Amino acid sequence: MSALGTTLDVLQFDTNTGKQRKSVLPTGDLLGLVKRITFGFTKSEYQFARSRGYSGYLEHQLNHLAIDDSALDARLAGLEFPTLTMTPEQLGLANGSDVQNQLVRARILRAVFSKRQLFERVVDVWTDHFNIWLFDDGLEPQQKTWDDANVIRAHALGTFPEMLAASAHSPVMLEYLNNDTNIASAPNQNYARELMELHTMGVDGGYTQDDVLQVARCFTGWRYYDANTTNTALRYTFQFRSSQHDNSQKIVLGHIIAAGGGQQDGETVLKILVAHPSTATYVATKLLRHFWGDTPPQSLINSVASVFTATQGDIKAMLRAIFRADLDPASEAKFKRPFHLFASALRATGATVATPGNLQTALIGSGHSPFNWQTPDGYADTLTAWSGLLLPRWNFGASIMNSEYGSSAVVVDLPTLLIGVPAPYTAAAIVKRINELLFGGFMPGPEAAALTTYLSPGAPTTAKIREAIGLAIGSPAFQWA
């Protein structure tokens, strides 16, 4: 496959500006919308989107609970994933490695096979926004599963204030950011700092070090019932210990919080932070960076931030503002992160995944395995963060096409992909089918020419067709959404 290397092994972005050289998506482009709000184009998904139209398809994906996802639900409810629906008490008794692996593997399957694609994309955003390292010591290996279900997935398309409050009451978040040791006599400021810097206002949001201390005092006593709690049903659930709370007056961002408030001090802080203009801007920027492009103009940030403020953080309303069909300017090309890239390849090729653990290994090698970012800031979401680790990206397509993750573990059925292509196969016909399956008919000319040359002369063999599809997955055009 080296003959194609000089053509396909160079990502087409300007290293000086960090921007892609190709044209961006036109506004109101249905194919662009499908690529942006899913984990990857599929021919069937695009056909369905065409039947609904731009606005109809967007609204269909926003109304995620009305989408039939029973096939995936049935698999995740089976014997392969018993820990996904366990209570905190049950998770505390389960084997930590089993819990970790099942959560990661379920995340892979959801991205690839869920019909609720926009929901899964938004889950990706909030998982990084409220990042918890699954492989840390403490509650994380067992209780992150509960947090994923009840904080992130329960509120991903709800409202930001509800999700923030759920996170603030999450035992595993409180433990991860050390608030379980935050007591009146020795305030621990870690959760308070990350609450403002990463979850709400942003590092330049306008708070001071004294605000951090005051917020930490408000959250003293917020912790969880530990494994020794007599009432087993309460184990690993939220607990407020009034004996550890600082009940004196606090002043947070100019707001006086009267003495004697108890747990309500923390609840009041959450409301203050959600109402702050910096939070609206920070959340709007986070969503735009993920769905619009790395450098959204200030006018768009202001527009989406105003929707946040007007709707009290309604996430669906913000997404509607981001994906307006008449949006000006049009979105930037967005470099796929490795998880997105791998999922899009599996979706486009119609792969079956019998053993998602094999893909878990590949994602670790790419630097983007789910829930495996150690620090609270979550995985980066920009081109510059991911443009240096390219070899796993180029190799993945060849690996799935050649069954390198196990002959029955991850399977791409080539005869199914080629149904309708007349025999004997020609290079032109195969390239046309690759174009349809991976690019929606818009494969750039250089990639198409390189693949045609690679498949020529004569009738391409099955092995060479598989290699060509793998090369197309590693091509510059497939790296972008």
C-alpha positions as CSV (number, residue, x, y, z in Angstrom):
1,M,0.0,0.0,0.0
2,S,3.0,2.3,0.0
3,A,2.4,3.3,-3.6
4,L,-0.6,5.4,-2.3
5,G,1.3,6.9,0.6
6,T,2.5,10.1,-1.0
7,T,-1.1,10.9,-2.1
8,L,-3.1,9.9,1.0
9,D,-0.8,10.1,3.9
10,V,-0.7,13.9,4.1
11,L,-3.5,15.6,6.0
12,Q,-4.7,18.6,4.1
13,F,-4.5,21.4,6.6
14,D,-2.4,24.5,6.9
15,T,0.1,23.9,9.6
16,N,0.6,27.7,10.0
17,T,-3.0,28.5,10.6
18,G,-4.2,25.1,11.9
19,K,-7.1,25.3,9.5
20,Q,-8.2,22.9,6.8
21,R,-7.5,24.1,3.2
22,K,-10.6,22.6,1.8
23,S,-13.9,24.5,1.6
24,V,-16.1,24.5,4.6
25,L,-19.7,23.1,4.7
26,P,-22.3,25.3,3.0
27,T,-25.1,26.4,5.2
28,G,-28.3,24.3,5.0
29,D,-26.3,21.4,3.6
30,L,-28.1,18.2,4.5
31,L,-25.1,16.0,3.9
32,G,-23.0,18.3,6.1
33,L,-25.7,18.1,8.8
34,V,-25.7,14.3,8.8
35,K,-21.9,14.3,9.1
36,R,-21.9,16.8,11.9
37,I,-24.6,15.4,14.2
38,T,-23.8,11.7,13.9
39,F,-20.7,9.6,14.5
40,G,-20.4,9.2,10.8
41,F,-22.2,9.2,7.5
42,T,-24.0,6.1,6.4
43,K,-25.9,5.8,3.1
44,S,-29.0,4.7,4.9
45,E,-28.9,7.5,7.4
46,Y,-28.5,10.1,4.6
47,Q,-31.4,8.6,2.7
48,F,-33.5,8.9,5.8
49,A,-32.4,12.5,6.3
50,R,-33.4,13.3,2.8
51,S,-36.9,11.9,3.4
52,R,-37.2,14.3,6.4
53,G,-35.5,17.4,5.0
54,Y,-33.0,19.5,6.9
55,S,-35.2,20.8,9.7
56,G,-37.2,17.6,9.9
57,Y,-34.1,15.5,10.3
58,L,-32.6,17.8,12.9
59,E,-35.8,17.8,15.0
60,H,-36.0,14.0,14.6
61,Q,-32.6,13.7,16.2
62,L,-33.3,16.2,18.9
63,N,-36.4,14.3,19.9
64,H,-34.2,11.4,20.8
65,L,-36.6,9.5,23.2
66,A,-39.0,9.1,20.3
67,I,-36.4,7.2,18.2
68,D,-36.6,3.4,18.4
69,D,-33.3,2.2,19.7
70,S,-34.6,-1.2,20.8
71,A,-32.1,-3.3,18.9
72,L,-29.1,-1.6,20.7
73,D,-31.1,-1.5,24.0
74,A,-31.6,-5.3,23.8
75,R,-27.9,-5.9,23.4
76,L,-26.9,-3.6,26.3
77,A,-29.6,-5.2,28.5
78,G,-28.1,-8.7,27.9
79,L,-25.7,-10.9,29.7
80,E,-22.7,-9.0,28.1
81,F,-23.4,-5.8,30.1
82,P,-25.0,-6.6,33.5
83,T,-23.4,-3.7,35.4
84,L,-24.9,-0.9,33.3
85,T,-28.1,-0.9,35.3
86,M,-26.8,-1.7,38.7
87,T,-27.5,0.5,41.8
88,P,-24.6,2.2,43.5
89,E,-24.7,-0.5,46.2
90,Q,-24.5,-3.3,43.6
91,L,-21.7,-1.5,41.7
92,G,-19.8,-1.2,45.0
93,L,-19.9,-5.0,45.3
94,A,-19.0,-5.7,41.6
95,N,-15.6,-6.4,40.1
96,G,-14.1,-3.1,39.2
97,S,-12.5,-4.3,36.0
98,D,-15.8,-5.7,34.8
99,V,-17.6,-2.5,35.5
100,Q,-14.9,-0.4,33.7
101,N,-14.8,-2.6,30.6
102,Q,-18.5,-2.8,30.2
103,L,-18.9,0.9,30.4
104,V,-16.2,1.5,27.8
105,R,-17.5,-1.2,25.5
106,A,-21.1,0.0,25.8
107,R,-19.9,3.5,24.8
108,I,-18.3,2.1,21.7
109,L,-21.4,0.2,20.7
110,R,-23.6,3.3,21.4
111,A,-21.6,5.5,19.1
112,V,-21.5,3.0,16.3
113,F,-25.0,1.5,16.4
114,S,-27.4,3.9,18.2
115,K,-30.2,5.4,16.1
116,R,-30.0,8.4,18.5
117,Q,-26.9,9.7,17.0
118,L,-27.1,13.4,18.0
119,F,-27.8,12.4,21.5
120,E,-24.6,10.2,21.5
121,R,-22.6,13.1,20.1
122,V,-23.8,15.4,22.8
123,V,-23.1,12.8,25.4
124,D,-19.5,12.9,24.1
125,V,-19.4,16.7,24.8
126,W,-20.7,16.5,28.3
127,T,-18.6,13.5,29.2
128,D,-15.5,15.6,28.6
129,H,-17.0,18.7,30.1
130,F,-17.7,16.9,33.4
131,N,-14.7,14.6,33.0
132,I,-14.1,11.8,35.5
133,W,-11.2,9.5,35.0
134,L,-12.6,6.0,35.1
135,F,-9.3,4.3,36.0
136,D,-8.5,6.5,39.1
137,D,-8.4,5.0,42.6
138,G,-11.4,5.3,44.8
139,L,-15.1,5.3,43.6
140,E,-14.3,5.9,39.9
141,P,-13.8,2.3,38.6
142,Q,-17.2,1.2,40.0
143,Q,-19.4,4.3,40.4
144,K,-18.7,6.2,37.1
145,T,-21.2,3.9,35.5
146,W,-23.9,5.4,37.7
147,D,-22.7,8.9,37.0
148,D,-22.7,8.2,33.2
149,A,-26.3,7.1,33.4
150,N,-27.7,9.6,35.9
151,V,-25.7,12.8,35.2
152,I,-24.6,12.7,31.6
153,R,-27.0,10.6,29.7
154,A,-30.0,11.6,31.8
155,H,-29.5,15.3,31.1
156,A,-27.5,15.4,27.8
157,L,-30.4,16.9,25.9
158,G,-32.1,18.5,28.8
159,T,-31.0,21.7,30.5
160,F,-27.5,22.6,31.6
161,P,-28.5,23.7,35.1
162,E,-30.1,20.3,35.8
163,M,-27.0,18.5,34.6
164,L,-24.8,20.8,36.6
165,A,-26.8,20.1,39.7
166,A,-26.8,16.4,39.1
167,S,-23.0,16.5,38.7
168,A,-22.6,18.5,41.9
169,H,-24.6,15.8,43.8
170,S,-22.7,12.9,42.1
171,P,-20.7,10.9,44.7
172,V,-18.1,10.0,42.2
173,M,-17.6,13.6,41.1
174,L,-17.3,14.8,44.7
175,E,-14.8,12.1,45.4
176,Y,-12.8,12.6,42.2
177,L,-12.4,16.3,42.9
178,N,-11.8,15.7,46.6
179,N,-14.9,17.4,48.0
180,D,-15.4,14.3,50.2
181,T,-12.6,15.8,52.3
182,N,-14.0,19.4,52.2
183,I,-14.8,20.3,55.8
184,A,-15.3,23.5,57.7
185,S,-12.1,23.3,59.7
186,A,-10.0,22.6,56.5
187,P,-11.7,23.6,53.3
188,N,-10.6,21.7,50.2
189,Q,-10.8,24.0,47.2
190,N,-10.4,21.5,44.4
191,Y,-14.0,20.9,43.5
192,A,-14.8,24.6,43.9
193,R,-12.0,25.6,41.5
194,E,-13.0,23.1,38.8
195,L,-16.6,23.9,39.2
196,M,-15.9,27.4,38.1
197,E,-13.0,26.9,35.8
198,L,-14.2,23.8,33.9
199,H,-17.9,23.3,34.6
200,T,-19.3,26.8,34.4
201,M,-17.5,30.2,34.0
202,G,-14.2,29.1,32.4
203,V,-10.7,30.0,33.5
204,D,-11.1,33.6,32.4
205,G,-14.7,33.9,33.6
206,G,-14.0,36.7,36.1
207,Y,-13.8,34.9,39.5
208,T,-11.1,35.5,42.0
209,Q,-9.1,33.2,44.4
210,D,-11.3,34.5,47.2
211,D,-14.4,33.4,45.2
212,V,-12.8,29.9,45.0
213,L,-12.4,29.8,48.8
214,Q,-15.9,31.1,49.4
215,V,-17.4,28.5,47.0
216,A,-15.4,25.7,48.8
217,R,-16.9,26.8,52.1
218,C,-20.3,26.6,50.6
219,F,-19.7,23.0,49.6
220,T,-18.3,21.8,52.9
221,G,-20.1,18.7,54.1
222,W,-21.1,17.7,50.6
223,R,-20.0,14.1,50.3
224,Y,-21.4,10.5,50.1
225,Y,-22.4,7.6,52.3
226,D,-19.5,5.2,52.4
227,A,-19.2,1.5,52.3
228,N,-19.7,1.2,56.1
229,T,-23.1,2.8,56.1
230,T,-25.6,0.6,58.0
231,N,-28.4,1.2,55.6
232,T,-26.9,-0.6,52.6
233,A,-29.3,1.1,50.1
234,L,-27.7,4.5,50.9
235,R,-24.1,3.3,50.2
236,Y,-22.4,5.5,47.6
237,T,-25.2,8.0,47.4
238,F,-25.1,11.7,48.1
239,Q,-24.9,12.8,51.7
240,F,-24.8,16.2,53.3
241,R,-23.1,16.2,56.7
242,S,-24.2,19.3,58.6
243,S,-21.5,18.7,61.2
244,Q,-18.8,19.3,58.6
245,H,-20.4,22.4,57.0
246,D,-19.2,26.0,57.5
247,N,-22.5,27.7,58.4
248,S,-21.1,31.3,58.6
249,Q,-21.8,34.0,56.0
250,K,-20.1,33.7,52.6
251,I,-19.8,36.1,49.6
252,V,-19.6,34.5,46.2
253,L,-19.1,36.8,43.1
254,G,-20.6,39.7,45.1
255,H,-23.7,37.7,46.3
256,I,-24.1,37.5,50.0
257,I,-25.1,34.0,51.3
258,A,-26.5,34.4,54.8
259,A,-25.2,32.3,57.7
260,G,-27.1,29.2,58.7
261,G,-27.9,28.0,55.2
262,G,-26.6,24.4,55.5
263,Q,-26.8,22.4,52.2
264,Q,-28.6,25.3,50.6
265,D,-25.4,27.2,50.4
266,G,-24.1,24.9,47.7
267,E,-27.4,24.9,45.9
268,T,-27.4,28.7,45.9
269,V,-23.8,28.7,44.4
270,L,-25.0,26.6,41.5
271,K,-27.8,29.0,40.7
272,I,-25.3,32.0,40.9
273,L,-22.9,30.3,38.5
274,V,-25.6,29.3,36.0
275,A,-26.9,32.8,35.9
276,H,-23.5,34.4,35.3
277,P,-22.8,35.7,31.8
278,S,-19.5,33.9,31.6
279,T,-21.2,30.5,32.0
280,A,-23.4,31.2,29.0
281,T,-20.4,32.2,26.9
282,Y,-18.3,29.3,28.1
283,V,-20.9,26.6,27.4
284,A,-21.8,28.2,24.1
285,T,-18.2,28.1,23.0
286,K,-17.8,24.5,24.1
287,L,-20.8,23.4,22.0
288,L,-19.7,25.5,19.0
289,R,-16.2,24.2,19.1
290,H,-17.5,20.6,19.0
291,F,-20.2,21.0,16.3
292,W,-19.2,24.2,14.3
293,G,-15.4,24.2,14.3
294,D,-12.3,25.1,16.3
295,T,-12.6,28.8,16.0
296,P,-16.2,30.0,16.2
297,P,-16.6,33.8,15.6
298,Q,-17.6,35.9,18.5
299,S,-20.9,36.7,16.9
300,L,-21.9,33.1,16.9
301,I,-20.7,32.6,20.5
302,N,-22.8,35.6,21.5
303,S,-25.8,34.3,19.6
304,V,-25.7,30.9,21.2
305,A,-24.9,32.4,24.6
306,S,-28.0,34.5,24.4
307,V,-30.1,31.4,23.7
308,F,-28.6,29.8,26.9
309,T,-29.6,32.9,28.9
310,A,-33.1,33.2,27.4
311,T,-33.9,29.5,27.9
312,Q,-32.2,28.9,31.2
313,G,-29.7,26.7,29.5
314,D,-31.9,24.6,27.3
315,I,-29.5,22.4,25.4
316,K,-31.8,21.6,22.5
317,A,-32.5,25.3,21.9
318,M,-28.7,26.0,21.7
319,L,-28.2,23.1,19.2
320,R,-31.0,24.6,17.1
321,A,-29.2,27.9,17.1
322,I,-25.9,26.2,16.1
323,F,-27.5,24.2,13.2
324,R,-29.7,26.9,11.8
325,A,-30.0,26.2,8.1
326,D,-29.3,29.9,7.3
327,L,-26.3,30.2,9.6
328,D,-23.7,32.7,8.5
329,P,-20.9,32.1,8.3
330,A,-20.9,28.5,7.3
331,S,-19.2,26.0,9.7
332,E,-15.5,25.2,9.6
333,A,-14.3,21.7,8.6
334,K,-13.9,19.7,11.8
335,F,-11.1,17.3,12.4
336,K,-12.4,14.0,13.8
337,R,-11.1,12.9,17.1
338,P,-9.9,9.3,17.0
339,F,-13.0,7.9,18.7
340,H,-15.2,9.7,16.2
341,L,-13.0,8.6,13.3
342,F,-13.1,4.9,14.3
343,A,-16.8,5.0,14.9
344,S,-17.4,6.7,11.5
345,A,-15.3,4.0,9.7
346,L,-17.3,1.2,11.4
347,R,-20.6,2.9,10.5
348,A,-19.7,3.6,6.9
349,T,-18.6,0.0,6.3
350,G,-21.5,-1.5,8.1
351,A,-19.2,-3.5,10.3
352,T,-20.5,-6.0,12.9
353,V,-18.9,-5.8,16.3
354,A,-19.2,-9.0,18.2
355,T,-16.3,-8.2,20.6
356,P,-16.0,-4.5,21.3
357,G,-13.1,-5.1,23.7
358,N,-10.8,-5.5,20.7
359,L,-11.7,-2.0,19.6
360,Q,-11.1,-0.8,23.1
361,T,-7.4,-1.8,22.7
362,A,-7.2,0.1,19.4
363,L,-8.7,3.3,21.0
364,I,-6.1,3.1,23.8
365,G,-3.4,3.0,21.1
366,S,-5.0,6.1,19.5
367,G,-4.9,8.0,22.8
368,H,-8.7,8.4,22.9
369,S,-10.2,5.5,24.8
370,P,-13.5,6.5,26.5
371,F,-13.3,7.8,30.1
372,N,-9.5,7.5,30.1
373,W,-8.4,11.1,30.4
374,Q,-6.8,11.6,33.7
375,T,-7.3,15.2,34.5
376,P,-10.6,17.0,35.0
377,D,-10.5,19.0,31.8
378,G,-11.4,16.1,29.6
379,Y,-10.1,15.2,26.1
380,A,-9.2,18.2,24.0
381,D,-11.5,19.0,21.0
382,T,-9.2,20.9,18.6
383,L,-7.1,20.0,15.5
384,T,-3.9,20.9,17.2
385,A,-4.5,18.4,20.0
386,W,-4.9,15.5,17.6
387,S,-2.9,16.2,14.5
388,G,0.3,14.7,15.9
389,L,-0.8,11.1,16.5
390,L,-1.6,10.0,13.0
391,L,-0.4,6.4,12.5
392,P,-3.3,4.8,14.4
393,R,-5.7,6.8,12.2
394,W,-4.1,5.6,9.0
395,N,-3.9,2.0,10.1
396,F,-7.4,1.6,11.4
397,G,-9.1,1.3,8.1
398,A,-6.7,-1.4,6.9
399,S,-7.1,-3.2,10.3
400,I,-10.9,-3.5,10.1
401,M,-10.9,-4.4,6.4
402,N,-8.3,-7.2,7.1
403,S,-10.0,-8.5,10.3
404,E,-6.9,-7.7,12.4
405,Y,-9.1,-7.2,15.5
406,G,-10.3,-10.9,15.2
407,S,-11.8,-12.8,12.4
408,S,-15.2,-12.8,14.0
409,A,-14.8,-9.9,16.5
410,V,-15.1,-7.0,14.1
411,V,-16.2,-8.0,10.6
412,V,-16.8,-6.0,7.4
413,D,-18.8,-8.1,5.0
414,L,-17.4,-7.1,1.6
415,P,-20.0,-8.9,-0.6
416,T,-22.7,-6.9,1.2
417,L,-20.9,-3.6,0.5
418,L,-20.6,-4.5,-3.1
419,I,-24.2,-5.5,-3.8
420,G,-25.3,-3.9,-7.0
421,V,-21.8,-3.4,-8.4
422,P,-21.7,-5.3,-11.7
423,A,-19.2,-8.1,-12.2
424,P,-16.5,-8.3,-13.3
425,Y,-15.4,-5.5,-11.0
426,T,-13.6,-2.5,-12.5
427,A,-11.5,0.1,-10.7
428,A,-14.0,2.8,-11.7
429,A,-16.9,0.9,-10.3
430,I,-15.2,0.1,-7.0
431,V,-14.1,3.7,-6.5
432,K,-17.7,4.8,-7.2
433,R,-19.0,2.5,-4.5
434,I,-16.4,3.6,-2.0
435,N,-17.4,7.2,-2.8
436,E,-21.0,6.4,-2.1
437,L,-20.4,4.5,1.1
438,L,-17.8,6.7,2.8
439,F,-18.2,10.2,1.3
440,G,-21.8,10.4,0.2
441,G,-20.7,10.9,-3.4
442,F,-18.3,13.8,-2.6
443,M,-14.9,12.1,-2.5
444,P,-12.3,14.7,-3.6
445,G,-10.7,14.2,-7.0
446,P,-7.2,13.5,-5.8
447,E,-8.4,10.7,-3.5
448,A,-10.6,9.2,-6.2
449,A,-7.7,9.3,-8.8
450,A,-5.2,7.7,-6.3
451,L,-7.6,4.9,-5.5
452,T,-8.4,4.3,-9.2
453,T,-4.7,4.1,-9.9
454,Y,-4.2,1.7,-7.0
455,L,-6.9,-0.6,-8.2
456,S,-5.7,-0.6,-11.8
457,P,-4.9,-2.2,-14.2
458,G,-7.2,-5.1,-14.7
459,A,-10.0,-6.4,-12.5
460,P,-9.2,-5.7,-8.8
461,T,-8.9,-8.7,-6.5
462,T,-11.0,-9.0,-3.3
463,A,-7.8,-8.4,-1.3
464,K,-7.0,-5.2,-3.2
465,I,-10.6,-3.9,-2.8
466,R,-10.4,-4.4,0.9
467,E,-7.1,-2.5,0.9
468,A,-8.6,0.3,-1.2
469,I,-11.4,0.7,1.3
470,G,-8.9,0.8,4.1
471,L,-6.9,3.4,2.3
472,A,-10.0,5.5,1.7
473,I,-10.7,5.5,5.5
474,G,-7.1,6.7,6.0
475,S,-7.4,9.4,3.3
476,P,-7.3,13.1,4.1
477,A,-11.0,13.6,3.3
478,F,-12.2,11.0,5.7
479,Q,-10.4,12.6,8.6
480,W,-12.8,15.5,8.6
481,A,-16.5,15.8,9.5
